[in-house]
Amino acid sequence: MTNAIWKRYHRGLATLDDARQFLEDLLQTPVHVEESLRLLQPALEIAAGYERAVYDALFVALCQDTGLPGVTADEPLYGAVHADFPGIMLLRNW
């Protein structure tokens, strides 16, 4: 999330003060952190099978593992995996 905030700032879509506020808001948001060790093997298989980075594949593996939908703004990731992982949806369609 912090990288997305930085990208908005870097692209001139937000001021540094805006970025700081976005981060502050993020830090105040309750977040559940999920252990990733059990997901590393399926994530590696997804990464290899769909030519994606492991961190993207971890997201897909987590959605598959929990049975929860995944929302992403990453269109290349969505395009690569959606046919086999229909629970992954684009943010704009959410």
Secondary structure as a PSIPRED ss2 file (coil, helix, strand):
# PSIPRED VFORMAT (PSIPRED V4.0)

   1 M C   1.000  0.000  0.000
   2 T H   0.000  1.000  0.000
   3 N H   0.000  1.000  0.000
   4 A H   0.000  1.000  0.000
   5 I H   0.000  1.000  0.000
   6 W H   0.000  1.000  0.000
   7 K H   0.000  1.000  0.000
   8 R H   0.000  1.000  0.000
   9 Y H   0.000  1.000  0.000
  10 H H   0.000  1.000  0.000
  11 R C   1.000  0.000  0.000
  12 G C   1.000  0.000  0.000
  13 L C   1.000  0.000  0.000
  14 A C   1.000  0.000  0.000
  15 T C   1.000  0.000  0.000
  16 L H   0.000  1.000  0.000
  17 D H   0.000  1.000  0.000
  18 D H   0.000  1.000  0.000
  19 A H   0.000  1.000  0.000
  20 R H   0.000  1.000  0.000
  21 Q H   0.000  1.000  0.000
  22 F H   0.000  1.000  0.000
  23 L H   0.000  1.000  0.000
  24 E H   0.000  1.000  0.000
  25 D H   0.000  1.000  0.000
  26 L H   0.000  1.000  0.000
  27 L H   0.000  1.000  0.000
  28 Q C   1.000  0.000  0.000
  29 T C   1.000  0.000  0.000
  30 P C   1.000  0.000  0.000
  31 V C   1.000  0.000  0.000
  32 H C   1.000  0.000  0.000
  33 V C   1.000  0.000  0.000
  34 E C   1.000  0.000  0.000
  35 E C   1.000  0.000  0.000
  36 S C   1.000  0.000  0.000
  37 L H   0.000  1.000  0.000
  38 R H   0.000  1.000  0.000
  39 L H   0.000  1.000  0.000
  40 L H   0.000  1.000  0.000
  41 Q H   0.000  1.000  0.000
  42 P H   0.000  1.000  0.000
  43 A H   0.000  1.000  0.000
  44 L H   0.000  1.000  0.000
  45 E H   0.000  1.000  0.000
  46 I H   0.000  1.000  0.000
  47 A H   0.000  1.000  0.000
  48 A H   0.000  1.000  0.000
  49 G H   0.000  1.000  0.000
  50 Y H   0.000  1.000  0.000
  51 E C   1.000  0.000  0.000
  52 R C   1.000  0.000  0.000
  53 A C   1.000  0.000  0.000
  54 V H   0.000  1.000  0.000
  55 Y H   0.000  1.000  0.000
  56 D H   0.000  1.000  0.000
  57 A H   0.000  1.000  0.000
  58 L H   0.000  1.000  0.000
  59 F H   0.000  1.000  0.000
  60 V H   0.000  1.000  0.000
  61 A H   0.000  1.000  0.000
  62 L H   0.000  1.000  0.000
  63 C H   0.000  1.000  0.000
  64 Q H   0.000  1.000  0.000
  65 D H   0.000  1.000  0.000
  66 T H   0.000  1.000  0.000
  67 G C   1.000  0.000  0.000
  68 L C   1.000  0.000  0.000
  69 P C   1.000  0.000  0.000
  70 G E   0.000  0.000  1.000
  71 V E   0.000  0.000  1.000
  72 T E   0.000  0.000  1.000
  73 A C   1.000  0.000  0.000
  74 D C   1.000  0.000  0.000
  75 E H   0.000  1.000  0.000
  76 P H   0.000  1.000  0.000
  77 L H   0.000  1.000  0.000
  78 Y H   0.000  1.000  0.000
  79 G H   0.000  1.000  0.000
  80 A H   0.000  1.000  0.000
  81 V H   0.000  1.000  0.000
  82 H C   1.000  0.000  0.000
  83 A C   1.000  0.000  0.000
  84 D C   1.000  0.000  0.000
  85 F C   1.000  0.000  0.000
  86 P C   1.000  0.000  0.000
  87 G C   1.000  0.000  0.000
  88 I E   0.000  0.000  1.000
  89 M E   0.000  0.000  1.000
  90 L E   0.000  0.000  1.000
  91 L H   0.000  1.000  0.000
  92 R H   0.000  1.000  0.000
  93 N H   0.000  1.000  0.000
  94 W C   1.000  0.000  0.000
